[in-house]
C-alpha cells in the first residue's frame, strides 16, 4: 500500500477509491472492506462457483430484455410487473426520477446518500436540506420535516429508511402518515435501499401503500442486499402510471447478463438469503458492542448493515482513515465530505466477527497510541471543550441550501410566516423550523431505542423528542398561526380551489382517538394538513407547478383512494411470497 494514501481519496470523484484502485496500489491484495455496505454472506460460495462455471456464456451474449428480468423478479416477490421498474443500480433510477419527476425543488434530510443532494443540483433544481441534529442522535422528526417542507414550498420530498450513513429507522405507520400528509406534493420518494437489514418490526416496507398512491415511489436495492454492488441492479415500486413512465425511458438492455443470471438463481436460494440477513443482524449487535467498548467512541443505533460512529475528542477522521489503511490494511468510510456530517464521523460496514476483532484492534492502536506512530487522539487538558464541526456543516447548508435560505428568510422577515425563522447569522448554523408543539414520534421517530426503553419521549424543554437537549438559539419566530401553506410560494398559474367540496368517500368523525399501535402512532396534529383537502377529479390539473395544497396532478388524494381520513394506519395485508423467500417488505418468515 502506498505510504501516503490521501492522494487516492482526493483523486476520485466518488467518496472513496474503488476496490480495484486500492488493489492495484497494493500489488494485488485489497484491504479488509469496512467501507462498501455489502452483504458478506450472500451469494453463497456455491452460487459464486455456479456463476464462475458459466462465466463465458454470461459475458458473451446479450441479456434478455428488462421486461423479462423484471417479470422474473416480480414473480419471486409477488409484485405486479406494471408497478415495477428495474434499473442499472439505484443511481440510474434516481437519475431518471430527477429528470422526469422533479420539476423545481426537492427536500431531503442530511446527512444522507449523496445522490439525493447532488443529482438534482446538477440539473439546476433547488435542494432544500433539512439538517439532522447530532444532539438528537441524527433522528429524523417527521413533524418538523413536514413543517420545513411547507415553509419552503418544496414540491418533492425524500426519506431514506434506514438512513445512510447513520442507520436511523422510521416505523411503517409513521412513514404512511407522512405520505398521506404530503399527498399534495408532486412526488414523495421512500428510499428503502437498506430496509431488508432492519429488524425493528416484521414488515417495515411501504411498497404496498406506494402502489395505491399517485405520487409515491419506493426505491429498493438488490446489489446491497445480495452483496453484489458490481452487478448494478435495483428496482422501484409505484403505481402503474409512475412506474410505467420511468420504465418507458430506460434502454432495452439496461440490465446486464450477470443481473439476469442472479435474478433467475434467486428462487432456488431464498432460504440462504434469509439466513444471511439474520446473520448480518446478529453481527451488527456484536459489532456495536465491541466498538462501544472503545473509550470516547460513540456508536449510534442502526437498522442498516453499517454503524455510524463518532470518534473520540480530538481525533481527525482523515488521519484515522489513512492510518487504518496504511498500517492495518483496513478501509473505512470517513464522512467529512457528506453534507450534514463532519470528519469526526466514520461509517463502518457490518462484517463477520473475525474482521471486527481486527478492526477494533487497529482502532485501538491508531486512536490510543499503541503503535510506533503514536496516538491520533491528543491528550486533553482538564476542562478543554471540543466541537465536532457540525456547526460549520450547518453553516454550509444555510449558505448553499437550494436557491438560498437567506433569500427566503429575507422575503419573509417581518411577514409572520409560521414556522420559519430568519436567516442565521454567521456561525450560528441553520435553525430548524419551530415545531407546532406536537409530541415527538416516539420509537417511530427515526432512532430506535432498546425494547426495555421503548417509551414515547416528551418534548421537554429542548429539542422535540430529545429530553434534556437544549433547543438551538435562533432569532424570534413570529406568533404561529395555523397556516401550513407559506404565503410566499406563488403558483405560476393560480387556480381557484373549492373550499367545501365533499370527499368522494365521506368519513364519519371518530368518536375517540385512533386505536394505539405497538409504538405510539403519530398524532394527527403532528403534520400540517394541506389547505385544500380535496380537488374535484373533473377539474383539469393546473398548468405549471402544482400549487401547494392541491393533490398532485389534480388526481385523488391517497386518503380518497384508501377511503380513510388520511391518518389511520394502512391495512396489514400484503403480497405473500413463496415460503422459502422473504416477502417484498424484505423480511423472511423465520422468527
N, C-alpha and C positions, 0 to 999 in steps of 0.2 A: 504494500500500500504506500502511496506517495507520502512523503514526510509532511507536506502541507496540503491538506485536502480541501481547505476553504475555497480554493480556486475551482474545484469541481462543482461546488454548490453555487458559486457566483456565475459560472459559465452556462448554466442550464436555465431554460425558461420555465421549467417546472419547479415544484417546491423542493425536489431532491434529485440528484443524479439517478439515472436508470440503473438497475442492477447490472445490465450489460456493460455500462460505462465503468462501474466500480469493479466489475470482474476483469475488464481489460487493464485497469490500473494496478490490479493485484496479481498479475501473472496467472490468471485462470481460476482463482478461487475467490468467490464473493464472500461478503461478510454475513453474519447472522442477522436476519432482517427483522427488526422491530419497527419498521417504517411503513411498509405497504400492507394495508389491512386485508390480508387473505385468510381464508380458512385453511389451517395447516393440516387438517385431517381428511380433506377431500379435494380431488378424487383419490380413491384408494390406490395402492400400488398395482393391484390387478387391472384397474381401469387405465392407468398410465401404460402398462405393458400392452394392453389391447390397442391403445392409440399408437404406440410405437410400432407395433406389428403392422398397422395399416397406414403408416405414415406416407408411403409412396402414393397410394391411391388418394389419400386425403388432400395432399398438396398438388396432385397432378390435374385433377378435374374440377370443373366448375361445381359450386354447391347448387342445391335446389333453390327455388325461389324463396323469398322471405315468407310468402304466404304458406308454403308447405312446412317450413320450420316452425312458424308461428302456430299453425294448426296442431302440430305435434305437441308443442309446449302447452297449448290451451287444453288439449285432451288430458294431459297429465295433471294440470291444475284445476280442471273442470271450470274453465272460464270461457265465455263466448268469444270466438275469434274476432268478431266485429268490434269488440270492446278493447282489443289489444293491438299495440304496435310494437314490434321488436326493432331495436337499433343496434348499431355497431358500437356498443358501450353506452352507458347512461349519458356521457357527454354529448354524443350525437343527438340524443333526444332532447337534451337541454338546449342545444343549439337551435333545433327546429321549433321547440316551444317558444324560444325568444323571437325567432324570425316570423313565426306565423301568428302568435297569440299575445305577445307583449307589445302593446302599441305605444305606450307613453311612459309608464312608470312601473316599478317593481319594488316591493318591500321584502326584506329578509333580515332575520336576526343575525348578528355577528358576535363572535366568530362562527364561521360555518364553512361548508365546502366552497372553495374559491370560485368555481364556475358560476355560482349563483350571483356573485357580485361582478365578476369580470366580464362574463358573456354579454349581459345587457348593456353594460357601459361601453363595450366595444362597438355596439351598434347604435350608440347615441341615446339610449334610454336613461331616464332618471332612476337611480337606485337609492331607495330610502332604507338606510341601515339602522336597525334597532339594536343598540348595544346591550348584550347580556352582561350583567354585573358580576364581577369577581366576588364582591362581598356576599352575593346571594348564591354562590356556587354555580354561576352561569346557568341557573334555572330560567326557563322561559315562562314569564307570566303572560298567559294568553289574553287576559283582560287589558293589561297595559299595552300589549302588542296591538290589539284591536283598536284601542283608542289612538295609538300612534298612527295607524293606517287611516283612520277617519280624519285625524288632524292634518295629515299630509295630503289627503285626497288621492292616495295610491290606488291604482287600478288592478294590480296583480299582487297576490300575497303568496309567500313561500314559507313552508315549515319543513324542517328536516327532523325526522323522528325514527330512531335516535339521532341526535345532532352530532355532527363531526366538526370539531375534534373532541368535545367534552363528553359525549355519550349520554347527554340529558334525554330523558324519556317523558312523553306525554301519553296519558291513558286515552284509550279509544273514545270514551264518552266525551272527554274534553275536546278532542280533535273534531268529532262530529258536530258538537255545538258551535265550535269556531267556524266550521264550514257553513253551517246554516246562518250564522250571524253575518258572514261575508257573502251571502247569496247574490248581492247586487254587484259584486266585483266582476271584472271581465274574466278573471281566472284565479283559482286557488290551486296551488301545487303542494302536494304532500309527498316529500321525498322519503321513501321507506327503504333506501338502499341497504341499511344495516339492520332492518327490523327483525330478520329471521334469527338474529343472535339474542334477541330480547327474551326474557323470561318473567317479566313483571306481571303479565296477565296472559291468559290462554290464547286469545285471538285478538291481538292488538291492531291488525291491519284494517284499513278503511276502504279496501278495494271494492267491496260490495256496495258501500254507500256512494262511492265515486261514480259507479255506473248509472246511478239514478239521477245524477245532478247535471245540469247543463254547463257548469263552469268549474268542474273539479277534475284534476288529473293526479293519479298516484304513480310515482316513479319507483321501479324496482330494479335491483341489480342482480345479475347472475354471476359475473366474474368474482365479486367479493365473496358471495355465499359459497360458490363452488371452488374457490381457491385458484381461479384461472383468469387473472387480470389480462394476461397476454392475448386471450381469445377475443376480448372486446365484444360482449353481448349483454344486453339488458332489455327491459320492456316497460311500457307504460300501460295503465288501465284507465279508461274513461268511458263516457257514454259513446255510442257508436258514431255520432257526428264528430266529436272532438278527436277520437282515435282515428277515424277514417281520414280526417283532414291531415293529420300528421303522416299517417301511413301512405297517403297518396303522393307525398313529396319525397319519400325515401326511394333510393335506387333499387332496382330489381334484385341485384346481388349485393346488397349492403351487408349481408351476413356471410361469413366465410365458411369454408368446409369444416374447419375444426369446430365451430359453433354448432353446425348441423350434426356432426358426429356425436358431440357431447349431449345435445338435447335428445337424440334418439337412443342414447345409452341410459338416460336417467330412469326410465320406467323400470329397469332391472336393478337399480341401486338405491331405491328410496330408503330402505332400512339403514344402509351405510351412511347415507346423507343425514338422516335424522340422528343417528348416533354421533356423527361429527359435530352437530350443533350442541348436543348435550355435553360433549367433551370440552368444547370451547367455553361454554358457560361455567363448567367446573373449574377450568383453568383460569378464567377471569377472576373468580373468587380467590383462588390460591395466589395468583399473581398480585392482586390488590393487597392481600395480607402481607406478603413478603416486602412489597415496596413501602407499605405504610410503616414498617419497622425501621426504615432508614431515618435518622434524625433530621428533622426540619423539612422532610419531603411530604407534600400534601397530595393525596390521591382522591380525585373526585369520583362520586358514584357514576357508573356507566352501565348502559344496556347494549352497547355495541361490542365489537370484538377488539376493542382498544381501550386504553386508560389514559385519561388526561391528568398530568401531574404537574405540580408547581415545585420548582427546585428550591432548595434551601436559600436562606437570605444570603445575598452576595454572589450567588452562582450565576454565571452568564451562559445561556443556552448554547450559543455557537461554540464556545470553548469546550463545554461538556460534549457536544456532538462530535467535534473534531477529534478530541482525545479518545472518546469511546471507539471511534472508527480506526484511528491510527494505532492505539495501544492495545485494544481488545477485539478489533475486527467485528464490532457491533454497530449496526446502522440504526440510528434513532431519528425521529421526526422532531426537529426544533421548530417551534411555532411562531417565531418572531415576524415572519412575513405573512401571517394571517391577520386580516383586518379584525380588530377587536381583541387580539391576543398580544403577547409580548414575548421576548426571547427568554423569559424566565420559565416558560411552559414547554413541556415535551408531550407528544402523543406517542404512546408505546403500545404496539400491537400485541394482543394476547397470543402467547406461544406455549409450547409444552414446557413442563416444569424443569427439564434439564436445561433448556435455553434460558429460562427465567433465573435460575441459580447463577448462570454465567453473567446475565445482565446485572443482577444485584451485586455480585462480586466486583464487576467492573465499575459500577456506580460508586461503590464504597471506596475503591481506590482513587477514582477521579475526584470525587467530592470531598473526601476527608483526608487525603494526603498519605495513603499507604503505598504510593508508588514513588519512583525516583523524581518525578516532576513536581511533587508537592500537591497541595490541595487546591481545588478550584473554588472552594468556599473560604474566603478570608476570615480571620478572627475578627469578631465584632466587639468594639468597646462597650462597656455597660451603658445601657440607655440609647444605643445607636438605633435609629429607625431605618426603615427601608421601604421604598416604593417599588412595586413590581413593574411599573411602566404602563399600567393600563390607563392612567390619567392621560398620558401622552397619546395613547391609541385613541381614546375617546376624543381628544382634541383633533386628531387627524380625521376621524369620522365626521366631526362637526364642520370641518373645513371642506370636505370632499363629498358630502352626502348629497348625491344627485345634483339637482340644479341649485342647491345651496340652502342649507338650513338657516343660514344667517339671512338670506334674502327673504325667505318665507316669514321668519320671525320679524324682520323689519316691516314687512307688509302688514302683519297682524299686531304690531306693537300698539297698545292702547285701544285695540279694536274689540277686546274682550272675547277672543276666540277660546272656547273652553279647551282645557287640556293641553295647551301649547305654551310653553314658557318662552321668554325672549331668548335671543341668540346668546350662547355662552361667551363670556369674555375669555381672553387668552389665559390658558392654564387651568380653566375650570372644568373642562370636559363638556360633554353634551348631556344636560339633564334629561331624564325620562319625562314623558308627559305625565301630568298629575293624574293619579288613579281616581276613579269615580267612587271612592270609599267603598270598594267592593272587597269582600273577603278573598283571600288567596285561594288557589285551586287545590290546595292540599297536596295529597300524594300524586294527583294528576297534573300538577303544575309544572313538571319538567324534570326535577331532580328526585329520583326515587329515594325513599328512606327505608331503613330496616323494618321488617314486619312488626317487630315489637314496638316500634315508634311510629306506626302508621296512623297518625292523627292529623287533623286539619289544623294547620298553624294559623294563628290570627294575624291581623295586620299589625298589632302592636303600635309602637311609636316610630317606626322606621320604614325600611323598605317593605312593601306589602309582601306578606308571606314569609318574611325572614325576621324572626324575633330578635331584638337586641341589636339590629344593624341600623345605625343612624341613616336617615334619608339624606341624599346629596343636597348640598346647599344650592339653591337656584334662585333666580330672580322671582319676585312675587308673581303668582299666577292669578289672573282676574277671577272674580267670583264665578264659579262654574254654574252654567245654566244648561239644562238637558237639551243640547243641540248637537247630536252626533255628526251632522254633516257640516264641515267647515264652510264658512260663507265666502272664503277667498278662493274657492276652486270652481271657477265658472265653467259651465258646459259650452263648447263651441256653438252648438245649436240648441238653445234651451227648448225643452218640450214641457208643456203643462202635464203634470201628473195628477190624476184624480186622487182626491184625498179620502174618499169614502167608497171605494169600490169593494164590494164584498169578495171574500176569498172564494174560489170555486169549491173548496171543501171546508165548510164552516166548522169551527171547533168550539164546543162549549167551554166556558171558563171553568178551570178546575176548582173543585170545592176545597182542595187542600194542596199543600206543596207536592211536587213530584216525588214519587217514591224514591227513597235513598238507594244508592248503589254501594258496592264494596268500598270504593274510595270516593268519598263525598262528591256528588256531582257539582258541576259549575253552576253557581247561582245565575238565574235569568238576568239579573241586573248587571252581571259582570261584563256583558258585551253591549256596546251601543247599538240600538236597533236602527235599521235603515229608516230614513224619513218617510219613504213610501213603501208600505209593506206589500203592496200588490201593484200589478200592472196588467191591464187587460190584454189577454193573448191576441185580441184582434187589432190592438194598436201597433202600427209598424214601428220597428226599432228606430231610435233617433239616429240621425246622421252624425258621423264623427264619434269622438269618445263617448262612452256611456256615462250619463250624469250620475253622480253619487245618489244612492237611494233607489235606483231603478234596477230591477232584475236584469242580469246580463243578457244582452241581445234581445231584450223585450220578451223573453220567454217566461215560463212558470218559475216561481221560486222553488227551492228544494223543499220547503215546508209544504207547498201545494202539491208537489209530486208525491210526497210521502203521506199527505193527509194529516199532518200534525201541526202543532203551533211553532215548530222550528226549534224547540228547546228540549223536547223529550228525547230519550235515548232511542237509538236505532234498534230495530228488532234483532235479536240474537240468532238469526238464521243465516245460512250461507251455503256456499258451494262445498260439497263434501268430495274430497278426492279419494283415490284408492287407499285401502287400508295401509299399504306399505309406504305411502308417500305423504309428506307434510302437506297440509291444506294451503290454499293460496294466502292465508294470513301469515304463513311462514312457520307455523307451529305443528309439530307432529302429534300423534295421538298417544304417545307414551307418557305416562305420568311422571 
